[in-house]
Amino acid sequence: MKWSSFRYLVKQGWHNMIFNRLMSLASVGVLTACLVITGTAVLLSENVGRYVDYLETLNEIVFFIDDNVSDEKIEEMKSKISGQENVSECLFIPKSAAVEEMRDQLGEYSDIMDEYAGEGNENNPLPASFRVSVKDVARLSETVNTVSELGAYTAEDEEGNAVEQNVFYKVSSPSELSDTLVSLRRIVSYIGSGLVLILGVVSIVVIGNTIRLTVFARRKDINIMKFVGATNAFIRLPFFVEGMTVGAISGLLASGIVIGIYYGIEQALLSPEAMWLSEFTRCIVPFEMVIKPIMSGFILFGIVIGGIGCAMSIRKHLKV
């Protein structure tokens, strides 16, 4: 095909889009809404996923050890905990180390803890503990229950009677938060996939209808072109140009909307008023990393959807 012919067909496709501007605007609106909703779901899923991954690296279960537990029992428990499938690391924090950590947290008021410092200090009220890091945060609650059960043992009281006891008197674990985040990531992933499928089909149908109207309006011209020897590709190309142009415009509009909203949310999260969300803010995808993937992905997705809608419409309604 000559360049002049190709240029003519491209212009003809744009002319068709302007001629059917109401349906073209409807197609742009539907596809833009589809991309905005889909992009929002994808970004939400990505940010929630990054936060869950962050929790997996820093998330700890703290098992506080009863003061009456012997050193031999502590070593035994450390070995058992480290051998669990979902445990990546098990650290024993003695009472003296707990005091030093408290001193670091108190900063300029650290001298409050001076009387409790030192190994074997009987005045030390802080307990020893095991700090357990897990591999899979989705199994956090399961790991808490398993390790807690491992801590149960039978001892004898002063009268020689068997008494059920536990190495741990308290467990500190953000199980509910982790379960909520894991569930949220799964739900957002399912919703995002469903939206891509449903809204993609809706966009194809609307764009297809636009092309059908164009085909119907130009049916006489198409018959004349066939009679004078025009090829199928020559007739189809303007319709593909129309569909893909609608997709590209929708991609540009949707990327501008999503990027603008994302930038506004990021700035709000970084403001001093949102410091209480700093743990989540540090995990969000930086704005600079969002621009190129969103723009290129939206435009490409829009062009593909426009091309598919055009191809389906022509195959069914255009007999060439």
N, C-alpha and C positions, 0 to 999 in steps of 0.2 A: 504494500500500500504506500502510495506517495505521501510525502509530508503534507502537501497541500490538502489532500483528501482527509488525512488524519486530523488536521487542524479544523477543517470544515465540520467533521463529525463531532469533535469535542465541543465546538461552538453550538452545534445543533443540540447536543445534550444539555448544555447550559440554557439554551433557549427553551427547551421543553420544561426544564425545571421552573423557569420564570413564568411560562405560560400556565403551568399548573401550580401556581405559587401557594394557593391555599392548602392543597394536599402536601406540597413540599414542606410548608411550615409545620403542618401536623406531623409529618415524618420526622422533621428535625426536633420538634418538641418531645415526641415520644422517645426517640432514640437518645436525646440528651438526658431526659429523666431516667432512662434505663442505665445510662453510663454513670450518672451522678449517684444513684442508689447503689449500683454495683461497686463503684469506686469507694464509696463510704464504707460499705460492708468489708471490702478487702483491706482498707486501711485500719479499720477498727480491729479486724481479725489479726492483722500483722502486729499492731501495737499491743493487744492483749497477749498474743503469743510471745512477744519479746519480754513482757513483764513476767509471764509465767516462767520463761527460760531464766530470767534474772533470779526469780525466787528459787529455782532449782539449784543455782550456783551458790546462793547465800542462805538458803533456807536451812534452818537447824531445828532439831528437836532437842530440848534440854531436859534430861532426866536428873532430877535432884536426888542425891543419895542420902539415905538415913545415916545419922551420925553413929549408930550402933553397928553398922556393917563393918566386918573385918577387912583388912587389906587383901587377904587371900580371896575373899568373896568378890571384892572389887576387880581383881585381876581376872578372875574367872568370868565375870560378867562382861568385861571389856573384850575378851576373846570371843564370847558367844555373840555379842552385838556385832563385832567386826565381821563375823562369818555370815551374817544375814545377806540375802541376795540383793536387797534394795539399799543396802548401806554402803556408801562410798567412803566414809571416814568416821571414825569414832575417837574423840579426844577426851581424855580424863582431865578434869580441872580440879585440883586439890583445893582445900579450904584456903590455904595461904595464897594461891594464885587468884582465887575469887576476890580476896581482899585487895590485891594489887590492881585488879581490873576495876574494882570500885573506886580506888584512889584515882585512877586515870579518868574515870567518868566525872568525878567530883572536881577535878581541876584545882583551882586555887583553894578549895575547901578540903583538899585531900588529907590534911592533918587530922581530920575527924577520925580517920581510920587507923591512926598510928598505934593506938592501944590494942588493936586487933591483929596487927601485922606479925609475921614470923611463923615459922613452921612449928606446929604443935601447940599453938597458943590456945589455951582452953577457953579464953574469953571470946574467941572468934565465933560470931553467931551465923556466919555465912556457911552454907552447905557445900560439900563437894558435889560435882556433877559430871555427867557424860554429855558431850555435845555431839550429836549424831547428824551427819549430812546424808541426805538421800539422793539416789540416782534419778528416780522418777517421782516427781511431786504428786502425780495422780494417785500414787500408792502410799501417800503420807499417812493417812489414817490407819491403813493396814499395818504399816511399819510400827506406828505407835502402839497398837494393840499387841503386836507380836513381841516387841521388846518388853513391854509392860508384863506380859505373861512370863517371859524369861526371868524377870526379877522376882517372881514368887518362889518362896522356899519354906521349908518347915524347920522350926527351931524349938528348943525346949525352954520353958520358963523356969523360975527358981524352984518350983515344986516338981520339975521333971516331966511336965505335961507337954505334949506336942502342940505347938502354936503356929498357925499360918501367918507368915510375914512376907514383906516385900522389900527388896533392896531399895526401891524408889518410893519416896513418900509424896512426890509431886512430879507432874510432867507439864512442860510448857511447849505447846505446839500450835501453830496457826493452821490447824487442819481445816477449819470451816472456810477460811479465806482461800486456801489453796484449792479446796474442792469447788468453791464458787468460781474461781478463775478458770479452772480446767473446764468446768461445765460451760462457762461463758464462751471460752475459745471454741469449744465444740459446736455450740449453738450458732455462734456467729459464722463459723465455717459452713455449716449446713445452710443457713439463711443466705449467705453470699452465693453459694453454688446454685441454690434454687432460684435466686433472683437473676443470675446470669442466664440460666436456662429459660425461665418464664418470660422475662423482659426481652431477651434476645429474640424469642419466637414472636412476641408482640411487635417488635420493631421490624422484623422481616415481613410480617403480614402487612403492616401499615405502608412500608416502603414498596412492597409488592403491589398494593392497591394503587399507589401513585403511578407506578409504571404501567399498570393495566389501563388507567385512564389515558395516559399518554399514547399507548398502543391503540386504544379505541379511537382517540381523536385523530390519529394519523393513519388509520387503516387504509384509506384510499391512496395516500401517498406511498405507503408501503407496497401495495399491490402494483402501482405504477413502476416503482423501483425494481420489483421482481420481474416485471415484463420486459424491462430494458436491460436485464442481466445483472442487477446488483447482487453481490454475494451475501450470504447470511451474516458474515462478520461485519460487512459494511452497514447492514441494517441494525444489527444488535448494538454496535459500539456506542451510539448516542444514549441508549438506555442505560448501559453500564456506566457511562460518564455521569448521567443524572443520579443514579443510585449511589455511586461512590462519592460524588460531590456532597450529596445530602449527608452521607456518613462522616465525611471529613469535617464538614461544618459542625455537625453534632459533637464530634470528638473535641474540636477546639473549644466550643462553648462549655461542654461538660468539664474539660480539664481546667478551664479558667474558674469555673464555679467551685470545683472540689479543691483546687490549689488555694483559692482565696479563703475558703472556709477553714481549711487545714492550717493556713498561716495564722488566721485569727485565733484559732483554738490554741495553737502552740504559744503565741504571744501571751494569751491569757494564763496559760499554765506556768509560764516563766515569770509572771508578775509577782511582786512581793506578797500580794494577797493570797496567792495559791501555794505558798511555801509548804503548807501541810500536805500537799500532793507531791512533794519533791521526790519521794521514793518511786512514784510512777513516772514523773516527768523525766527523770534521768534515763528511762528506758524507751521513750517514744522515738519513732523514726525521725531524724532531723529533716527539717523542711527542705534543705538543699538536696537530700537524697530522694525526695518525693517528686520534684518537678519533672525531670526527664522521663522516668518510667511512666508517670501518669499521662503526660502529654503524648508520648510516643505510643503507649498502649491504647489510650482512648482513640487517637486518630486511626491507628491501625485496625482496632476492633470495629470502629465505625465504618471504615472503608470495606472491611470484610463483610459486615452485616449488610451494608448497602449493596455490595456485589451479589451476595447470596439472594437477597430479596429480588434483585433485578433478574438474576438467572432463573429463579423459580417462576417468576411472573411471565417471562418471555417463553420459557419452555412449555408452559401450560396454555398460554393465550395467543402467542404469536406463532402462526403457522408459516414458517419460512423454510 
